[in-house]
Amino acid sequence: MNAVLDKTAATTVQNKLVATWIGSSVTDSVAVRVLSINGRDAQVQYTVDGHTMQGTGDVYKNTVTLGKVVISSDDGVHGTVIFPVGRSTLSLAVTKYVPKTASSVNKLA
């Protein structure tokens, strides 16, 4: 008798928040990189108005909180970042950054 052992790659479910998120208003800009999520811990790096911070944030459903910065997304494409600005708090719409690929760039003929 012969047997064949097949190995299949483990399927990993990537959290929709793992991405780079960018947004801006007339006066403020934000870029948030959710580098990885492991259970309830997220490795996050963000830049708000030119000031960069990084650390481990808390994950709850579709939201990551790192200090006073909160990012959430229901669909994995559009989201919201809430962060302090001076003595107030700003809520800014962000979108998932998708880099252009070589095939989508117009080539000169």
Residue, then its C-alpha position, 0 to 999 in steps of 0.5 A: m500500500n502506498a499513501v500520499l501526504d499532501k500539505t496545504a498552506a495554512t490559511t491566515v485571515q488578515n485583519k482588514l486594519v493591517a494596512t497604511w491609512i492616509g487622510s488630510s484636511v485643510t489644516d491637518s494630515v495623518a498617516v497610520r500604518v497598522l503593521s500587524i495584529n496578533g490577538r488583541d495587540a497591534q503594532v502601529q506607527y502613525t504620523v500626525d501633522g509631522h509628529t511620528m509615534q509607534g507602539t503596541g495598540d489595543v484591538y477591539k473588533n474593527t478598531v485599534t487604539l494607541g494612546k489617544v489615537v484611534i483608527s477604525s474601518d468597517d469595510g477595510v477600505h475607508g476608515t476614520v482616525i481620531f486624534p488630539v489636536g491642541r486642546s480638541t479632538l479631530s476625526l479625520a476620514v482616511t482611506k487605505y493606501v494602495p500603491k500603483t503596480a507596474s501594470s497600472v502605470n501608463k507606459l510610453a510606447 
